[in-house]
Amino acid sequence: MDFFFVALGGAVGAVGRYAVSLLPVKGAFPVLTLVTNVVGAVLIGLVVGLSSGREDTSRRALLFWKAGVCGGFTTFSTFSLEAFSLFEQKRYGLGGAYLLLSCGLCLLGVFCGTRLAALLRA
């Protein structure tokens, strides 16, 4: 039954990811993947923050949100491929900026999500 909750959440996350990819943003910098990863980081931080220390949080709800929705929504493999491609094209400045922004903003996203959760729980 756990697999069902992960699969259902993964479908929700994947559809959300696809919806973001339809936004009319073009350019050399993979901004939509960056936005997706940052939003996913905020979401997983929020989920963890809201469930932290609560005994009434369903394990299946966490599987749905963390492994399912966040796993289906975020695009780390796409991020890795895009970063690799930028370096392969010798676009070192863009590649480096993409790596730094993705890692830094996603860590900040998790921080913001957990702080938002603390405010909502207060």
GUKEKOL-668795 format. One record per residue (C-alpha): residue number from 1; residue in one letter; x, y, z. Coordinates in steps of 0.05 Angstrom, whole numbers. Example, Ala and Ser with C-alpha at 12.3 -4.5 7.8 and 13.67 -1.06 7.14 Angstrom:
REM residues 2
{k 1, r A, u 246, v -90, w 156}
{k 2, r S, u 273, v -21, w 143}
END
This chain:
REM residues 122
{k 1, r M, u 0, v 0, w 0}
{k 2, r D, u 59, v 47, w 13}
{k 3, r F, u 77, v 42, w -61}
{k 4, r F, u 8, v 67, w -79}
{k 5, r F, u 17, v 131, w -39}
{k 6, r V, u 86, v 143, w -69}
{k 7, r A, u 60, v 130, w -139}
{k 8, r L, u 0, v 175, w -129}
{k 9, r G, u 43, v 231, w -102}
{k 10, r G, u 94, v 220, w -158}
{k 11, r A, u 39, v 229, w -209}
{k 12, r V, u 17, v 294, w -177}
{k 13, r G, u 90, v 318, w -175}
{k 14, r A, u 104, v 297, w -247}
{k 15, r V, u 42, v 334, w -272}
{k 16, r G, u 63, v 395, w -233}
{k 17, r R, u 133, v 391, w -263}
{k 18, r Y, u 104, v 385, w -333}
{k 19, r A, u 59, v 445, w -321}
{k 20, r V, u 120, v 487, w -301}
{k 21, r S, u 156, v 465, w -364}
{k 22, r L, u 100, v 494, w -406}
{k 23, r L, u 113, v 565, w -381}
{k 24, r P, u 136, v 609, w -439}
{k 25, r V, u 208, v 620, w -415}
{k 26, r K, u 265, v 610, w -464}
{k 27, r G, u 339, v 623, w -461}
{k 28, r A, u 407, v 591, w -451}
{k 29, r F, u 399, v 590, w -375}
{k 30, r P, u 353, v 533, w -352}
{k 31, r V, u 310, v 577, w -308}
{k 32, r L, u 249, v 532, w -306}
{k 33, r T, u 290, v 474, w -278}
{k 34, r L, u 320, v 521, w -227}
{k 35, r V, u 251, v 546, w -207}
{k 36, r T, u 225, v 475, w -202}
{k 37, r N, u 282, v 453, w -157}
{k 38, r V, u 275, v 514, w -112}
{k 39, r V, u 200, v 506, w -105}
{k 40, r G, u 210, v 432, w -92}
{k 41, r A, u 261, v 449, w -38}
{k 42, r V, u 213, v 497, w -4}
{k 43, r L, u 157, v 445, w -8}
{k 44, r I, u 198, v 389, w 22}
{k 45, r G, u 223, v 437, w 77}
{k 46, r L, u 151, v 456, w 91}
{k 47, r V, u 129, v 383, w 94}
{k 48, r V, u 186, v 364, w 141}
{k 49, r G, u 176, v 426, w 183}
{k 50, r L, u 101, v 415, w 191}
{k 51, r S, u 110, v 341, w 209}
{k 52, r S, u 170, v 349, w 254}
{k 53, r G, u 157, v 328, w 326}
{k 54, r R, u 85, v 309, w 311}
{k 55, r E, u 65, v 239, w 328}
{k 56, r D, u -1, v 245, w 290}
{k 57, r T, u 33, v 251, w 222}
{k 58, r S, u 17, v 192, w 179}
{k 59, r R, u 76, v 154, w 151}
{k 60, r R, u 37, v 146, w 87}
{k 61, r A, u 24, v 221, w 83}
{k 62, r L, u 99, v 233, w 88}
{k 63, r L, u 111, v 181, w 34}
{k 64, r F, u 59, v 216, w -10}
{k 65, r W, u 89, v 285, w -1}
{k 66, r K, u 164, v 272, w 6}
{k 67, r A, u 179, v 212, w -38}
{k 68, r G, u 118, v 221, w -83}
{k 69, r V, u 102, v 294, w -97}
{k 70, r C, u 171, v 323, w -83}
{k 71, r G, u 206, v 265, w -117}
{k 72, r G, u 161, v 270, w -178}
{k 73, r F, u 164, v 346, w -181}
{k 74, r T, u 238, v 362, w -172}
{k 75, r T, u 285, v 349, w -228}
{k 76, r F, u 354, v 336, w -202}
{k 77, r S, u 370, v 289, w -260}
{k 78, r T, u 349, v 343, w -310}
{k 79, r F, u 390, v 394, w -270}
{k 80, r S, u 451, v 349, w -275}
{k 81, r L, u 442, v 339, w -349}
{k 82, r E, u 433, v 413, w -362}
{k 83, r A, u 494, v 432, w -320}
{k 84, r F, u 535, v 379, w -356}
{k 85, r S, u 512, v 405, w -423}
{k 86, r L, u 530, v 476, w -406}
{k 87, r F, u 601, v 455, w -388}
{k 88, r E, u 606, v 410, w -449}
{k 89, r Q, u 587, v 471, w -492}
{k 90, r K, u 643, v 509, w -457}
{k 91, r R, u 593, v 557, w -426}
{k 92, r Y, u 631, v 555, w -360}
{k 93, r G, u 602, v 619, w -331}
{k 94, r L, u 530, v 597, w -342}
{k 95, r G, u 545, v 527, w -318}
{k 96, r G, u 579, v 552, w -255}
{k 97, r A, u 524, v 602, w -241}
{k 98, r Y, u 472, v 548, w -251}
{k 99, r L, u 507, v 501, w -202}
{k 100, r L, u 516, v 554, w -149}
{k 101, r L, u 446, v 582, w -156}
{k 102, r S, u 413, v 514, w -156}
{k 103, r C, u 450, v 489, w -94}
{k 104, r G, u 447, v 554, w -56}
{k 105, r L, u 375, v 571, w -71}
{k 106, r C, u 351, v 500, w -58}
{k 107, r L, u 385, v 499, w 10}
{k 108, r L, u 353, v 567, w 24}
{k 109, r G, u 287, v 539, w 0}
{k 110, r V, u 289, v 482, w 50}
{k 111, r F, u 307, v 532, w 105}
{k 112, r C, u 249, v 578, w 84}
{k 113, r G, u 201, v 519, w 81}
{k 114, r T, u 219, v 496, w 151}
{k 115, r R, u 213, v 567, w 179}
{k 116, r L, u 145, v 575, w 144}
{k 117, r A, u 123, v 510, w 176}
{k 118, r A, u 144, v 536, w 244}
{k 119, r L, u 103, v 599, w 234}
{k 120, r L, u 43, v 559, w 211}
{k 121, r R, u 48, v 512, w 271}
{k 122, r A, u 53, v 570, w 321}
END
